[in-house]
Amino acid sequence: MTAERLAIPAFSVMTERFASAADLMSRVLGYPGYAYARIGHPVSSATDAELERFARAALEQGVPLLLRS
């Protein structure tokens, strides 16, 4: 959100487990309905293959968010 306020193209990534917290914080910060990429959880114990899948999912969701700006 900070990058976007500065007109720097960016998108946020959140794990499914914390998506509700991200939704709440976006409302509190004045961005209700803020769109972000959602990936699997957990990340800290994910295998390399899982991390690659998460990264691909983030890009698939994030690129359209960047292009709509």
C-alpha positions in Angstrom: 0.0 0.0 0.0 2.9 2.4 0.7 4.4 1.8 -2.7 1.1 2.4 -4.4 0.7 5.7 -2.5 4.1 6.7 -4.0 2.9 5.6 -7.5 5.3 2.7 -7.5 3.7 -0.4 -9.2 3.5 -3.2 -6.6 1.2 -5.9 -5.3 1.0 -7.6 -2.0 1.1 -11.3 -1.2 -0.6 -12.9 1.7 -1.0 -16.6 2.8 -4.5 -18.0 3.0 -4.2 -18.3 6.7 -3.7 -14.6 7.2 -6.0 -13.3 4.4 -8.7 -12.3 6.9 -6.2 -10.2 8.9 -5.0 -8.6 5.6 -8.6 -7.7 4.7 -9.1 -6.2 8.2 -5.9 -4.1 8.0 -6.8 -2.9 4.5 -10.1 -1.6 5.8 -8.4 0.0 8.8 -5.9 1.7 6.5 -8.6 3.1 4.3 -8.4 0.6 1.4 -11.5 -1.6 1.7 -11.5 -4.3 -0.9 -7.8 -4.0 -1.5 -6.8 -6.8 -3.9 -3.7 -8.9 -3.2 -2.3 -12.3 -4.3 -3.2 -15.2 -2.0 -0.8 -18.1 -1.7 -0.8 -21.4 0.3 0.3 -21.7 3.9 2.7 -22.3 5.5 5.6 -20.7 3.7 8.3 -21.2 6.4 8.2 -25.0 6.2 7.3 -25.4 2.5 9.5 -27.5 0.2 11.3 -26.0 -2.8 8.5 -27.3 -5.1 5.8 -25.8 -2.9 7.6 -22.5 -2.8 7.8 -22.5 -6.6 4.1 -23.3 -6.8 3.4 -20.4 -4.4 5.6 -18.0 -6.4 3.9 -19.0 -9.7 0.4 -18.5 -8.1 1.5 -15.1 -6.7 2.6 -14.0 -10.2 -0.5 -15.3 -11.9 -2.6 -13.2 -9.5 -0.2 -10.3 -9.2 0.5 -9.4 -12.8 -3.1 -8.6 -13.6 -3.1 -6.4 -10.4 -0.1 -4.5 -11.8 -1.6 -4.1 -15.3 -4.9 -2.7 -14.1 -3.2 0.3 -12.4 
